[in-house]
Amino acid sequence: MSFLQDPSFFTMGMWSIGAGALGAAALALFLANTDMFLPKSRRATLEYLEDIDLKTLEKEPRTFKAKELWEKNGAVIMAVRRPGCFLCREEAADLSSLKPKLDELGVPLYAVVKEQIRTEVKDFQPYFKGEIFLDEKKKFYGPQKRKMVFMGFVRLGVWYNFFRAWNGGFSGNLEGEGFILGGVFVVGPGKQGLLLEHREKEFGDKVNLVSVLEAARKIQPQTSASETKPDKAKQPPNRIDKNPRNQ
């Protein structure tokens, strides 16, 4: 048992434990930065989105079905993870930069939030140039809600996003629920369906703006029956040939 009294043996044992712990931490960090343990998403269907109840943010809110947002001209819709988050404010500003081009296409820009806390939505509006609605049941964050909690703070991509937004001059707060991930949708009118569905995979995972515009250009606005029906008053009258030779 003399080896137990050997200081070098004790030192080597402690070094082995430390190296093992360091290796385990390195492995955990590596796995956290892969997509292996990211929350899995399930694509939304048009039928699922159409039936979502939304509320206006007026003093006397109106409840309506989400399909009203896109049934005529389609829509670009941002499901905001948290209005006070500086990463969400950055993405809102990016999407708002597309509004002049979306206006040319006749495609509206909207956002939905999952809660309305104090002045959070009001403070978010300078960053977002479209109308904002409340999704109390958080359906736009489904059909399978995905959360990122503490793993988000060990992902290198998240820290890159933090520095990108901070360098861009964006700031925020910690008010409200911010672990349920959001996304961006481009929806065509009628039964044209989803033209783009971006699911945020980690904090600050922004949608590609070029992809948003490409999807918006595919939107085919619906025309009413009165617009497609010929106007009889403008139709030329039937020509009557009075020349007997041609009868």
C-alpha positions in Angstrom: 0.0 0.0 0.0 3.0 2.2 -0.2 1.9 3.6 -3.5 -1.0 5.4 -1.6 1.6 7.3 0.3 3.3 8.4 -2.9 2.5 12.1 -3.7 3.1 11.6 -7.4 0.3 9.0 -7.5 -2.1 11.4 -5.9 -1.1 14.2 -8.3 -1.5 11.9 -11.3 -5.0 10.8 -10.0 -6.2 14.4 -9.6 -4.8 15.2 -13.1 -6.7 12.3 -14.6 -9.9 13.4 -12.9 -9.4 16.9 -14.1 -8.6 15.8 -17.7 -11.7 13.6 -17.7 -13.9 16.5 -16.5 -12.3 18.8 -19.1 -12.9 16.2 -21.8 -16.5 15.7 -20.8 -17.1 19.5 -20.8 -15.4 19.8 -24.3 -17.6 17.0 -25.6 -20.8 18.6 -24.2 -19.8 22.0 -25.7 -19.2 20.3 -29.1 -22.6 18.5 -29.0 -24.4 21.7 -27.9 -23.0 23.4 -31.0 -24.4 20.8 -33.4 -28.0 20.5 -34.5 -28.3 17.1 -32.8 -30.1 18.4 -29.7 -31.9 21.3 -31.2 -35.7 21.3 -30.6 -37.3 19.6 -33.6 -40.0 21.4 -35.5 -43.1 20.1 -37.3 -44.2 22.0 -40.4 -47.4 23.9 -40.2 -50.2 23.3 -42.6 -52.4 26.0 -44.2 -55.4 24.5 -42.5 -53.7 24.8 -39.1 -52.7 28.4 -39.6 -56.0 29.5 -41.0 -57.9 28.5 -37.9 -55.7 30.4 -35.4 -57.5 33.1 -33.3 -55.8 36.5 -33.3 -56.6 39.7 -31.5 -56.1 43.3 -32.4 -54.3 45.4 -29.9 -56.9 48.1 -29.6 -58.6 49.1 -26.3 -61.6 47.0 -27.5 -59.8 44.1 -29.2 -61.4 42.2 -32.1 -60.9 38.5 -32.4 -60.6 37.1 -35.9 -59.2 34.1 -37.8 -55.7 34.4 -39.0 -56.6 33.6 -42.6 -58.0 37.2 -42.8 -54.4 38.4 -42.9 -53.6 36.7 -46.2 -56.8 35.6 -47.9 -56.7 38.4 -50.6 -53.1 39.5 -51.1 -51.1 37.0 -49.1 -48.8 38.2 -46.3 -45.4 38.1 -44.7 -45.8 37.3 -41.0 -43.2 37.4 -38.2 -43.9 35.3 -35.1 -42.0 37.4 -32.5 -40.2 35.4 -29.8 -40.1 38.4 -27.4 -40.7 42.1 -28.3 -38.1 43.3 -25.8 -35.3 41.0 -27.2 -32.7 43.0 -29.1 -32.3 40.0 -31.5 -36.0 40.1 -32.3 -35.8 43.9 -32.8 -32.9 43.4 -35.2 -34.9 40.9 -37.3 -38.0 43.2 -37.2 -35.9 46.1 -38.5 -34.5 43.8 -41.3 -38.0 42.7 -42.4 -39.2 46.3 -42.2 -36.5 47.3 -44.7 -38.4 45.1 -47.2 -41.6 47.0 -46.8 -41.2 49.4 -49.8 -40.7 46.4 -52.1 -43.5 44.4 -50.4 -45.8 47.5 -50.9 -44.9 47.5 -54.6 -46.0 43.8 -54.7 -49.2 44.6 -52.8 -48.1 42.1 -50.0 -48.7 43.3 -46.4 -46.3 42.8 -43.5 -47.6 41.6 -40.1 -46.3 40.4 -36.8 -47.8 38.3 -34.0 -46.7 38.4 -30.4 -47.6 35.8 -27.7 -48.2 38.2 -24.8 -48.8 41.9 -24.2 -46.8 43.1 -21.2 -46.9 46.8 -20.2 -45.3 48.8 -23.1 -43.4 46.0 -24.7 -45.4 45.9 -27.9 -45.5 49.7 -28.1 -41.7 49.8 -27.7 -41.3 47.2 -30.4 -43.3 49.1 -33.0 -40.5 51.6 -34.0 -38.6 48.5 -35.2 -41.5 46.9 -37.1 -43.3 48.8 -39.8 -46.4 46.5 -40.1 -49.4 45.8 -38.0 -49.0 43.6 -34.9 -51.6 41.2 -33.4 -51.8 39.0 -30.3 -51.7 35.2 -30.5 -52.7 34.3 -26.9 -52.7 30.5 -27.5 -49.2 30.7 -29.1 -50.4 28.7 -32.2 -48.1 30.5 -34.6 -45.2 29.1 -32.6 -46.5 25.5 -33.2 -47.9 23.1 -34.1 -45.0 21.8 -32.0 -43.7 24.5 -29.8 -40.0 24.5 -29.5 -38.0 25.9 -26.6 -34.4 26.8 -26.2 -33.3 27.4 -22.6 -29.8 27.4 -21.2 -28.3 25.5 -24.1 -28.7 28.7 -26.1 -26.0 30.4 -24.0 -23.3 27.8 -24.9 -23.9 27.9 -28.6 -21.3 29.9 -30.5 -23.9 30.9 -33.1 -26.0 32.6 -30.4 -23.0 34.5 -29.2 -22.2 35.6 -32.7 -25.8 36.8 -33.1 -25.5 38.7 -29.8 -22.4 40.6 -31.0 -23.9 41.2 -34.5 -27.1 42.8 -33.0 -25.1 44.7 -30.4 -22.7 46.1 -33.0 -25.7 47.1 -35.0 -26.9 49.4 -32.2 -29.8 47.3 -31.0 -30.7 47.0 -27.3 -33.5 45.4 -25.3 -34.6 44.1 -22.0 -35.6 40.8 -20.3 -39.3 41.4 -20.0 -41.6 38.5 -21.0 -41.3 34.9 -22.1 -38.4 34.4 -24.5 -37.7 30.7 -24.6 -40.4 29.6 -27.1 -38.8 30.1 -30.5 -40.4 32.1 -33.3 -40.3 32.3 -37.0 -41.3 33.9 -40.3 -44.0 32.8 -42.7 -44.9 33.9 -46.3 -48.4 32.8 -47.1 -50.2 33.0 -50.4 -53.9 33.9 -50.7 -56.7 31.4 -50.9 -55.3 27.9 -51.2 -51.9 28.9 -52.5 -50.5 27.9 -49.2 -47.2 28.4 -47.4 -44.5 29.7 -49.7 -41.9 30.1 -47.0 -41.7 28.8 -43.4 -38.6 29.8 -41.4 -38.4 28.3 -37.9 -35.9 30.0 -35.6 -33.5 27.2 -34.6 -31.6 29.3 -31.9 -31.8 32.8 -30.5 -31.2 35.3 -33.3 -31.5 32.9 -36.2 -32.8 35.4 -38.7 -34.7 34.6 -41.9 -33.0 35.2 -45.2 -34.4 38.4 -46.7 -33.7 37.3 -50.3 -35.8 34.2 -49.7 -38.6 36.3 -48.2 -38.7 38.5 -51.3 -38.5 35.5 -53.7 -41.5 33.9 -51.9 -43.4 37.2 -51.9 -43.0 37.5 -55.7 -44.7 34.1 -56.1 -47.8 35.4 -54.4 -50.8 35.4 -56.8 -53.4 37.9 -55.5 -57.0 36.7 -55.5 -59.5 38.4 -57.8 -63.2 38.5 -57.0 -65.8 37.3 -59.4 -66.9 40.8 -60.1 -63.4 41.6 -61.3 -63.1 38.7 -63.6 -66.6 38.8 -65.0 -66.8 40.7 -68.3 -68.8 44.0 -68.2 -71.6 43.6 -70.7 -72.0 47.3 -71.0 -68.6 47.5 -72.5 -69.0 44.6 -74.9 -69.4 45.6 -78.6 -73.0 45.1 -79.9 -73.6 42.2 -82.3 -73.0 43.4 -85.8 -76.0 43.1 -88.1 -75.1 42.9 -91.8 -77.8 44.5 -93.7 -76.4 43.7 -97.1 -78.7 41.1 -98.6 -75.9 39.5 -100.6 -74.2 38.3 -97.4 -77.3 36.7 -96.0 
